[in-house]
Amino acid sequence: MPTSPAIPPPGTLRFRLVQAFVDLNTALYRRSGGRLGNKVKGAPVLLLDHVGRKSGKPRTTPLLYLEHGADLVIVGSRGGSDAMPAWFLNLMANPATTVQVGSERRSVEAREAGEEERQSLWPRLVEMYPEYDAYQRRTDRRIPVVILSRAA
């Protein structure tokens, strides 16, 4: 079974360091109105708000995104880990949420892309962030592509 060196096991020092970096990036992004922490290897970053499906606690996760018309597209890669990202599971349980793109906050509705949509979007996502291709090869699970549409 493939494993991901990019995602350390929960509870380890390395995991806590990665989490501290993510928390710092989120705080910098929020406080700067998206002027800081808004790119990773040239790819744009948004902040995704979601509610823990078990805990009910509000959470925020910085994620790369692709603009697709009026929609935003995010990827549940978790670095190619065999485990699904918690934010994805949370969104599937409660798809109405908010995102911050730069200084703009917007209400969105999340849905997993259908197979045809995924096939159409995947090459653009890999062009934006080539590591996605390596992540997909690293795991047996089908990495989900999520479409965030403006809420009515």
VMD Tcl script that draws the C-alpha trace (Angstrom):
set ca {
  {0.00 0.00 0.00}
  {1.52 3.39 -0.94}
  {2.38 5.85 1.80}
  {2.98 9.57 1.73}
  {6.19 11.08 3.04}
  {4.55 14.52 2.72}
  {1.96 13.95 5.46}
  {3.48 12.95 8.80}
  {1.50 10.74 11.19}
  {-0.76 12.61 13.65}
  {0.76 13.15 17.07}
  {4.35 13.26 15.84}
  {6.62 16.28 16.21}
  {6.76 16.64 12.44}
  {2.96 16.67 12.26}
  {2.78 19.38 14.93}
  {5.36 21.45 13.02}
  {3.40 21.12 9.77}
  {0.21 22.09 11.61}
  {1.94 25.11 13.17}
  {3.04 26.23 9.69}
  {-0.51 25.82 8.33}
  {-1.92 27.79 11.28}
  {0.65 30.56 10.74}
  {-0.13 30.70 7.00}
  {-3.86 30.93 7.78}
  {-3.35 33.75 10.30}
  {-1.06 35.71 7.94}
  {-3.50 35.28 5.05}
  {-6.49 36.43 7.12}
  {-4.73 39.39 8.73}
  {-3.18 40.61 5.47}
  {-6.36 40.26 3.41}
  {-4.67 37.58 1.33}
  {-1.55 39.59 0.51}
  {0.62 37.13 2.48}
  {0.43 33.34 2.18}
  {-1.48 33.55 -1.10}
  {0.80 31.38 -3.28}
  {2.51 28.00 -3.09}
  {5.00 27.33 -5.88}
  {3.15 29.91 -7.98}
  {-0.29 28.37 -7.41}
  {-2.97 30.53 -5.74}
  {-4.22 29.80 -2.22}
  {-7.65 30.31 -0.66}
  {-8.87 29.75 2.87}
  {-11.64 27.18 3.16}
  {-13.89 27.33 6.22}
  {-15.56 24.08 7.24}
  {-17.16 22.52 10.29}
  {-15.85 19.31 11.83}
  {-18.40 16.62 11.02}
  {-17.78 14.90 14.37}
  {-16.66 17.75 16.61}
  {-18.86 20.52 15.21}
  {-15.87 22.87 15.59}
  {-15.18 25.54 12.95}
  {-11.97 24.96 11.02}
  {-10.04 26.77 8.30}
  {-7.73 25.12 5.79}
  {-5.51 26.89 3.25}
  {-5.80 25.15 -0.13}
  {-4.60 25.66 -3.67}
  {-7.38 26.53 -6.09}
  {-8.07 26.88 -9.77}
  {-10.55 29.38 -11.18}
  {-13.05 27.73 -13.51}
  {-15.49 30.33 -14.77}
  {-17.31 31.63 -11.69}
  {-16.39 28.48 -9.74}
  {-13.32 27.63 -7.69}
  {-11.81 24.15 -7.90}
  {-9.88 22.50 -5.05}
  {-8.24 19.10 -4.77}
  {-8.44 16.56 -1.93}
  {-4.89 15.31 -2.39}
  {-3.56 15.28 1.18}
  {-0.12 14.93 -0.37}
  {-1.03 11.59 -1.92}
  {-1.86 10.01 1.43}
  {-4.16 7.01 1.40}
  {-6.43 8.84 3.86}
  {-8.99 11.35 2.65}
  {-8.41 14.90 3.95}
  {-10.63 15.81 6.90}
  {-11.75 19.03 5.17}
  {-13.12 16.96 2.27}
  {-15.12 14.68 4.57}
  {-16.37 17.75 6.46}
  {-17.48 19.44 3.21}
  {-19.29 16.36 1.97}
  {-21.20 16.28 5.28}
  {-21.92 20.03 5.21}
  {-21.35 21.52 1.73}
  {-22.54 25.08 2.49}
  {-19.52 27.09 3.63}
  {-17.37 30.16 3.06}
  {-14.00 30.78 1.46}
  {-11.63 33.70 1.47}
  {-9.90 34.52 -1.81}
  {-7.55 37.43 -1.22}
  {-9.58 39.97 0.74}
  {-12.93 38.69 -0.57}
  {-15.03 36.35 1.52}
  {-17.79 34.49 -0.26}
  {-20.43 31.92 0.53}
  {-20.11 28.77 -1.54}
  {-21.69 25.38 -2.03}
  {-19.29 22.45 -2.44}
  {-19.77 19.38 -4.58}
  {-17.48 16.67 -5.82}
  {-16.81 16.92 -9.55}
  {-18.34 14.18 -11.68}
  {-16.00 11.93 -13.62}
  {-16.22 13.89 -16.87}
  {-15.64 17.17 -15.05}
  {-12.69 15.67 -13.19}
  {-11.13 14.39 -16.41}
  {-11.53 17.84 -17.95}
  {-10.15 19.73 -14.93}
  {-7.32 17.37 -13.92}
  {-4.85 18.42 -16.67}
  {-5.37 22.09 -15.77}
  {-4.86 21.32 -12.09}
  {-1.63 19.41 -12.84}
  {-0.44 22.26 -15.06}
  {-1.04 24.66 -12.17}
  {0.60 22.38 -9.57}
  {2.53 19.42 -11.08}
  {2.82 17.63 -7.71}
  {-0.84 16.63 -8.02}
  {0.17 14.08 -10.64}
  {2.78 12.58 -8.30}
  {0.24 12.55 -5.46}
  {-2.23 10.58 -7.59}
  {0.46 8.02 -8.47}
  {1.37 7.71 -4.78}
  {-2.06 6.48 -3.67}
  {-4.62 3.90 -4.72}
  {-7.56 6.19 -3.89}
  {-9.04 8.45 -6.53}
  {-8.09 11.98 -5.45}
  {-11.31 14.00 -5.42}
  {-11.77 17.28 -7.23}
  {-14.21 19.63 -5.53}
  {-16.10 22.47 -7.18}
  {-17.05 25.47 -5.07}
  {-19.93 27.45 -6.60}
  {-21.21 30.75 -5.27}
  {-24.17 30.22 -2.97}
  {-27.48 31.65 -4.17}
}
mol new
graphics top color blue
foreach p $ca { graphics top sphere $p radius 0.5 }
foreach p [lrange $ca 0 end-1] q [lrange $ca 1 end] { graphics top cylinder $p $q radius 0.2 }
display resetview
